[in-house]
Amino acid sequence: MRKATAFTLFVLFNLVAYTAFSQTLESKIDLLYQVPEGAPGFSIAVFKGNQILMEKQYGNAHLDHDVPVTAETVFDIGSIAKQFTAAAILLLEAEGKLSLSDPAHKYIKELPRYEKGDPTIEHLLNQTSGIKEVDDFLEVVDVFWRDYISHSMLLNIITKVDELRFTPGEYFNYTNANYILLASIIEEVSGMSYESYLHKAIFEPLGMQNTLVNTDAYRTIKNRAIGYIEDEQEYYKSHYYGLLYKGDGQIITNPRDMFKWHLGIKNATIGSPELWKRMQTKAKLNNGTEINYGLGVEFETHNGYEAHGFDGMITSGFVSKYLYFPELDMAFFTTQNTFDWDFKERFFELVDLYMPKTEKKQPNNAETIQEISSDDLQRYEGTYLFYRSDEERKAYTIQLKDGALYAYTLDGYEIAKLIPAGDHRFYFGEDKDAILRFSLEGETKQYNYDDFENEAPWVFQEYEPYEHSLEELKEFEGLYFNADFQIGKKLVVEDDVLFYYYRNGASKQRMGSLSKDLLEISISPIQFTRNEQGKVTSIEIMGLVFEKM
């Protein structure tokens, strides 16, 4: 009797302890994902082994009708869709319908034969093709995010940009363009639409009944969450539902279907173990350097544990993240219908609630610091500009102060001290998490900014700031035309200011001076070209030439 009582007390004690632990864990999760009344929400899940360990929902899917987020609510998962595109390509290869070593132009005839080499399907998959990001060119060709943007429109832009950023395989450079091309290859090879092939080869076999590719802006989708933009604690519908291209996004799903996808890969329900191992293996550059990217898969390390997965970020209203830790056999998936920059921090706080703690290995930059005289340091002074898009415009002034070089913004704000590392190289800041490599030879002094992520370095070129006179601005006036895209740009001086007109004159931007014959708008510098007589003959915007009419 005493033994039975003791055993009963033991069981009760452990049950109470477990219940208390579960309640504590649940309360911590609730605290992480607490949502104010009348706000968008979250749908989150933790997978362990072959089961859903935790699943919870918060907030609202549709604010106008007070529709709460439920387990059935489906979200736009953004770039996580790239995993499905990569999987489709691998399944087609397994069917013998293509090879990853095939050049992409074999299936997309409109693709240029690039001077720097022909990207293969594998280059597209692991983001090393060198193909420029199509998003950067949209505004240049009068396409805006509130427009209905079709797959064919983007394909037209990609295939008309005939220059690569680098030799295929030389660097890693994440672009949506690569996966838009892969969607077209899937259609060409399978003889089916992209969405039909994914449904047949992936969604249906895995039982993902709530997952689809959105190809119709007017389509009514059951249980769909509406995307919202937050501004000073007010929420507004994003209205960004006209993005109808494929391959890089446009997949709508929920955590329960993502669990089916997770199991399908882990257990090789479709495909083969070898196929998925290949997908989840880090790619290598031409020089043998391993990168943190596979075939549609990104790699991360957290608290010493290796993981792979993907982020999906749509600034118009959705954020998702999926990450699998093989050593722990645990995966985490969170999705939400409003964008915020804290989502990664919140995600890893969730991960930490379940993850055992280990010491994270710190990078070691043990390179010897070099001493350089002030006279030699003066050679590196100057004003430098890097400009690829409106989101990637940086201009720094490198100045000598108290025997050391410092990087400043153009308005004089100190960014970092440059620490000499020898051979015209400088660490950018005390943390040494980036390095500048100066080139002082040739016509243009420049430096490469390298953040050690195996991406193509940002090239900053020296330029001499210049303010154009009114008479000089009037030389730039006129109509400029690009024959490839059949679009024109009109430049007009109004009230002593040069304006850049686009959309057939419907909108305009003020142009600012950078250097002699180099001006800028929000998305790009505009370089003016003159003939031997000194007359302006053309402009160049992001590599696209517009001839003066």
N, C-alpha and C positions, 0 to 999 in steps of 0.2 A: 504494500500500500504506500509505504514511504517512497519506494522507487518510482512508482507511478506518479506520485505527487511531485517528486523532484523533476521527473521528465516533463511533466505538464508545465511546471514553472519555467523549465529551460526553454521549452517551445514558446510559451507565452512571452518570455523575456525577449527572445530573438525576434518574434513577430512584432512586438512593440518597437524594438530597436529598428527593424527594417521599415516599419510604417513611418516612424519618426524620420528616418533617413530619406525615404521617398517624399514625404511631405516637405522636408527641408529642400531637397533637390527641386521639387516642383515649384516651391515658392521662389527659389532663386531664378528659375527659368521665367516664371511669371514677372519677376522684377525686371529681367532683361528685356522682355517683349511687351511691357505694359503700354497700352495705347490709350490716349485721351478719348473721351467720348466724342463721337462724330468724326473719327479719323480713319484713314486707311489702315490696313492690317498686315498680318503675317500668317504664313502656314509653314510649320517647321516639323522636322522629323529626324530621328536618330535610328540608324539601322545597325544591328549587331548580329553577326552570323547570318542566318536566314530568316530573321524576324525583324519586325518594326519594334524597337525598344521603347520609343516614345514618339508621340504624335500630338501636336497641339495647334490651335488656331486662335488668332487674336484679331480684333478690329473689324473693319467693314470692307466688303468687296465692292459695294456700290453705295455712295453716300446719299444720293438723291432719294433712294428708296429704303434706306436703313437696312440693307441686306448684309448680314454678317458673313465673315469668312468661315467656311465650314470645310470639312475634309474633302468635299466634292468640288470646292472652288478651284478653277483652273487659272493659271497665270502665264503670261508671256515670259519665258525663261531666257530670252536674249541669246547671248553667244554660247550658252550651254548646248544650243542646237548644233554647234559645230561637231560635237561628239557623234551625233546621229549621222551627219554628213560623212564624216570619216568612216564610220562603221559601214555605211552603204557602199562606199568605194572599196573597202576591204572585202565585203561580201561579193561584190561584182568581180573582184580579182579571183576570189575563191571559185567563182563560177567559170573562170577562164575567159572572161569578156574583156579584160584589160590587164595591164601590168603597171605597177607603180613607177617603173622605170621608163614608161612611155612619155614622150614629150607631150605637153598639154595641147600643142597645136595640132596633134594628130586627130583630136576630137573636136577642137574648136578652130575651124578653118580661118576665122577672122583674126585670130590672135597673131600679132606681129612676130616675125623672125628677128628677135632682138640681137643687137650687135654684141652684147655681153654674154650671149648664150641662150639656149632654149630651156626654160624651166620644165621639169618633169612633174608628173602627178604627185610624186612623193615630195617634191619641193613645195608644191601647193599645200599639201597636208601638214608638213612640219614648219610652215611659215618661213621658208628660206628662199623663196622664188626670186625676190628682188622686185616683184611687181608692185607698183605704187598704189597707195590706198585710194580707192575710188571716192570715198567720202570727202577727201580733200579737194576734189575737182568739182563737186556738185555746184557750188555757187558760181564758179568760174563759167560754167556752161548754162547758167540761169536755171538751175534746179535747186529747190529749197525744201527743207524738211517737212513743211506743211503741204507740199505737193503730193499727188499720188505718184509714187516712184515704183516703177515696174522693174522686173528682172531684166527685160530687154533693154530698158533705158540704161541701167548700170553696165550691162554687158557691152553696150555701144561705147560707153565712155572708156571702160577698161581696154578694149581692143583698139582704140584710137590713140591711146598714150603709148608711144612706140619706144620709150626708153626705160630701162630698168634702173633701180637705185644702186644695184651692185650685181656682181656675177652670181648666178644661182648657186646656193650652197655656201656662199662666203660669210654671210651674216644671218642672224635671226631678225625678222621684222614682221610683227603681227599686223595683218591687214584683213579686213572683211573681203577684199577683192579676191583673195585666194579661194575662199570658200564659195563665193558666188560663181566662180569658174568651175569649181568642183560640182556644184549642183547642175550646171549645164552638161558636164561630162556624164553625170549619172543619167540624165535624160537621153543623151545621145547614145549611150551604150546599152541602156536597158530597154529603149524603145517605149518608155513610159514617162509620165510626168514625174517630177521629183517627189511630190507628195504621194502619188500612187505607189511608187517604188518603196518609199519608207513605210507606208502602211502595209504593203504586202510582205516585205522582207523583215521588218522590225516590229512595228506596233501590233499587228495582228498576231504573229506567233508568240509574242510576249504577253498578250492579253492587256495591252495598254489601251483600254477602251475610251479613256478620257483624254487622249493625246492626239493632236492633229497639227498639220501645217496650215497656217492661216494664209489664204490666197485671195480673199475677198473682203474688201473693206466694209461691205454692207451685210456680211454674213452674221446671222444671229447664232451665237455660240452659247450653249447651255452652261450655266454656272460660271460664266466668265467674270473675272475681276476687272474693274475699270482702273486704268492707270491715272495717277494724280501727281500734280506738281505742287509742292508746298512753298508758300511765300509768306513769311511772317505769321506762321501758324494758321494760315488760311490755305485750303486745298482747292485746286482747280483741275478739271478734267484736262488731260494732256492733248486730246484730239489728234494724236499722232498715230492714226490707224491706216494711213495711206501707204505704208511701207510694205510693198507686195513682192519684194524680191525673195530669193530663196538661198539656202545653203549656209548662211552665216547667222541666221536667226529665224524668227517667225514661227517658232514651235510653241504651242500652248499645252500645258500639262499641270499635274499636281503631284504632291509628295508620294501618294500611293502608287501612281504610275511610274514615278522615278524609282521607287523601290523595285518594281518589276524590271525596269531597265538595269538597275544595279545588279540584281540577281541574274539576269540574262547574260550579262558579261562575266560576272564572277563564276557562275556555274556553267558557262558556255551552253546555255539553252539553245541559242542559235550560233552559227559559226562553229569555231573550234577553239580549244585552249590556246593553240599556237597563234591563231589569228588575233585574239585579244591580248596575248602577251606581246605581240609585235606592236599593237596599237599603244600599249602602255610601256614601251621602251623608249628611253631618251634618244632623241635624234643626235646626229653628229654633223658638224660643219665640215667643209672640205679639208680643213687642217687637222681633223680628228677631234676637235674640241666638242665635248658633250654639252648640250643645252637642256634647259628645263622645260622641254616641250617634246611631245611624242607625235602621234598621228591624231590630232584633234584632242589632245590631252595636255594639260599643264601640270607641272610638278612643283610641290612646295614642301618645306620642312617646318614642322611646328613642334616645339619642345623636344627636339631631337628625333621625332618620328617623321619618316618619309610618307608623303601622301600624293595622290594625283586626283585631278578633277577639272573643274572649270568654273569661271565666273560668268554671269550674265548681267550686264549693266545697260539699261536703257534710260538715259537721262530724262526721257519723257514720262517716266512713271513706274518702271519695274526694276527690281534687283533680285538676282538669285545666285546661290552658290552651292555647289556640290563638291564634296571632298571625301575621298576614301583613304583610310589608313590600313594598308594590308597587314602590318604587324599586329594590329589590334583587332583586325577584321571588323572595323567599325566605319560607318559612313554617316555624314551629316548633310542635310539638305534644308536650306531655308529659302523662302521666296516671299516677296512683298510687292504691294502695288503702289508704292511711292518711292521716289529716289532719295537717298541720303548718303552722305560720304562716310558715315559711321558704320555702315553695314558690315564691313570686314572685322572691325573691332568687336562688334556685337557677336558676330559669328564665332570668332575664336574664344570669346568669353563662354559661349555655349559649349564649345569643344572642351574647354578647360574643366568644365563641371564633370566631365566623364573621363578625362584623360589622366593617367598616372604621370607624375612629374619626373622629368629627367633634365639633366644639364644640356643646354643647347650649345653646340660647338660654335665658337666665335671665329670669324675670318681673321687671318693673320697676314697683315701687310708689313713684313719685316724688312723691306728694302731700305738700304742705307740712305739717309738724308744727305744731300749734297750742299756744300757751301758755294755760293756764287756771289761775286762782287756786285756792288751797286751799278758800276759801269756796264757790266754784262746784262744785268737785269733790265736796264733801260731799253734794251733791244726788243723786249717783249711788250712794252707799253703800246697802247693804242685802243681804238674803239672797234669792237667786233660784233658782227651780226650773223645770227642763224635764223632762217625763216623758211619753214616748210608749209605751214598752215596757220590759221588764226589761233589754234590751240597750242602751237609750237613756235611762237615767235619770241626770241630772246636776243637781247642786245646788252653787252657788258662793256664796261671800260676797265681796262687793266692798267693800274697805276702803281708807281713806286712810292712807298711811304715808310720812313724810318728803316731803310735798308731791306725792305721786303715788298713783294708784289701782292696786291689785293685786287679782287674783282668787285666792281661797283655796278649798280644799275645806272642808267643814264641820268637819273635825277640825284645821284650821289649816295645812295644807300649801300652800305658795305655788305657784300654777300659772303665772301670767304677769303681767307688768306691762302696764297699759293705757296706750297711747300716744295722746294726743289728736289727732284729725284734723279737728275742727271740726264744727259742726252736730249735736251730741250723738253723735258717732261716735268710736270708739276702736279702734286696731289692737290685736289680741290677741297680745301678745308682740313681741319685737324683730324677728322675721322677717317680721312684717306679713302672714302668710298667712291671716288671718281678720280680720273687723271686727265690732265690736259697735255696734248702732244703738239708742240709748236712747230711750224714749218716757216722758216725765215727766208727761204730761197724762192726764186721765181718772181713773177710780176705782183702777186698778191700774197701778203703775209696772212697766215691763218693758223688756227689750232683746231684739233679734234678733241671733242669732249667724249670720254669713254667712261661709262658707269659700271663696267665689268659684267654686263648682262649679255654679252655676245651679240648685241644689236649693232647695226651700222652706226658708227659714231656720228654725233652732230658736228658738222663742219662750220666753224665760225670764221668768217672772212673779215679782214680789216676793211673799214670804209671810212671815208672822211665826211662827217656830217655837213650838210649844205642846205641852205634855204634859197629856193628859186625866186627870182624877181617876177613881177607881174608880166613883163615882156617875155620872159622865158616860159612862164605858164601858158601864155597865149600860143606859143609854138607847138604845144602839145594838143591843142584843140583839134577836134576832127572826129570822123567816124572810122573805126577800125573793125576789120572783118576777118573771122576765121572760117576757111572754106570747109574743113573737116566736120565741124559742128554746125555750120550754117548759122552762126550767130554773130552779132555785132556789138561793139561797145562804143558809146558816145562820150567824148570828153569835152566839157564846156566850162569856160571861166564865167562865174557869176559872182558879182560883188567882190572882185579881186581874189576869189577862191576857185581852184580847179575841182570840178566835180566829175565823178565817174558814174555814168548812167548805165543801167542794165535793165533787163526785162523790157526791151524795146522802149526805153525811156520812162518806164513806170516808176522806177525807184532810182535813187542816187546816193552816193557816198562822197564825203569830203576826202580829197587826196592830200596826204601829207608828204613833205620832202624828207628823203633819207640822205641821198648823196646826189652828185651831179648826174642828171638824166635817170635817177632812180627815185621813184616815189612809192607810196604804199596806200593800200586800202586795208580793211580789217582782215581779209583772208590771205593777203600776199603782197610782196613788193611788185611793182610794175617797172620793168626795165624798158627804156626808150632807146631805139636804134636809129642812128642817123646815116645818111649816105655821105659820099665824099664831099658833097657841097654843103654838108652840115644840116640838111633838112631831115626832119623826123619822118621815117618811112614805116615803122612798125613798133608794136609793143609786145612784150613777152610776159605772160602771167603763168607762173608755175609750169614753165616749159612749153606752154601753148602760145603760138605766134599769131598775132592779129595784124594783118597788113592795113596800112592807112589807105583809105579810099580817096 
